[in-house]
Amino acid sequence: MLRVHSPVIWEEFRRHAPNLAKLGEERIERSGLVLLGTLRKNGWPRISPVEAYITDGHLYLGMMWQSRKALDLLRDPRCTVHSVVSKPDGSEGEFKVYGRAVDIHDPDMRGRFADAVNERIGWRPEEPEYHLFSIDIDSASFSVIQNGEWVREVWNAD
């Protein structure tokens, strides 16, 4: 049987899986960076560091105008967003989201994103020379080693 589901924005994800969303927010906000997995034109994967912002109920990724990763998402919106991990022992945990990037053109949404960037780093992206994507979440997970064992929490939009 084919299962059909609708991906959700961050706010809805937080409502359905509050603990998992909190773990994700902590990991994303710790460094402000995530690793973004996209599909290149030739089908090979690409991984890129990207600044991430959870603002206005969305997981936003802003990118330089016409960057390869942005062009990947415009061509094929499927992606993975993964928290930055710095400890090889697995004790800090890793958070990941599978979803689809939605190209954002709405001036109000872009303005609120630009405000969040300015607040965090003291610089404001200028219109229209950047790409802005909101991630529609299909699934998310958090994995951590506790007492020598892998512990995993998973959420799916279905």
N, C-alpha and C positions, 0 to 999 in steps of 0.2 A: 504494500500500500504506500503510495506517495504521500509524504507528509508535507504540508504547506504551512509556512509560518511567516510572520512579518518581523523583520529586524526592528530594533527599538533604539531611540536616542538614549543618551546617558541617563537623563532624568527618569525615564521609564525603567531602564535597567536597575537604577538605584531603588526604585519602588519594589521591583520584583525580587531583587537580591541585595538587600542593604548591607549585609556583612561583606559580601564579595566586592561590592562597589566601594565600600570604605577602604578595604585592603588595596584596591586598585588606585583610589585617590591618593592614599598615603605613598604608594610607590611612585606614581606619576609626579606628584608634587614635590617629592624629595629632591629630585634633580631637575625637574621641568623638562626632561628629555625622555623620549621613547625610541625604540627601534621599530622602524616601519618596513614591513615586508610587502613588496609589490611584484607584479609580473611584467617583465620587460616585453617589448614588441616581439622578440624571438621566442618567448615562452619561458626563458630562464628567469629565476628569481633575482630580485634586487633587494638589498637591505640597506637602509639609510637611517642615520640619526635625525630626529625631527623634534622640534619643540612642541609640547602638547599642553593644551589648556582645557580645563573643565570649567566652562563658563556658560551661563545662560541655559543650563540643562543639556549641554552638548559636550562631547569630546571633540575638540577642534584641533586640527593640524594645519598650521600655516606653512607655506613654502615659497621659495623664491620663484618669481615669474619664469615660466618655461623650464623649470628644473626637470631633470629626467624622471624623478619620482612623481612629480605632479603630472607629467605627460602620461606616465604609466597609469595613474589613477583615472585620468580623463578617458583613456582608451579602455581600461578594464578596472572597474572600481573595487574588485575584490582585494582585500588586504588583511594583514595581521599587524596588530600593534602590541609590542612587547615591552614591559618595563626594563629599564637598565639594571643589570645585575653586576655587582662589584665583588661579592664574596663567593669564592669557589666552593665553600662548604654547604651552600644551599640554605643557610640559616636566615637570610633576609627575605627569602621567598621571591617568586617570580609571578607576575601577573600578565595575562595575555588576553587579547580580544580578537575575535575573528569577525569580520564584517565587510561593509561596503562603504566606500567614501562617496559622499554627496557633495558636489561642487556648489558652494554657497555664493550667491550673487546679491542676496538681500542686503541693502545698504544699512539697515538697522542692526542686523546680525553682525555684519562686517565691522560696524562701528563699535559694538560691544566687545568683539574680539580684539580690535585695535586698542581699546581702553585697557583690557586685561594685559596685553603685551606691554603697554606703556607703564602700567602699574608694577609689573614684575621686573622689567629690565630698563625702564627709563627711555625707551625708544618706541616710536609709533610707526607701524608699516603704512606706507603711502599708497593711496588708490591711484590707479587700478593695478599697480605693478606687483601683485603677489596673488598666489592661489590660496583659497581657504576651503577646507573640507571639514564636514561633520561626519563622524563615523556612525553609521547605523549598525548596531551590534546584533550579530547572529548568535554568538556564544562567547563566553568568557570563562577563564579559569585562574585559579591561584594554587601554586604548589610550593611547599616549604618542607624542609627536613626538621622534624621535631622528635627528640629522643631517638635519633638514629633511623627514623622511618619517614618515608615520603608521605605527606598528608596533602590531599588534593580536594579542592572544592570546585565544582563545575556548575555552570548555568547555561541553559539553552533557551532560545526565544520561542521554541515550540511548546 
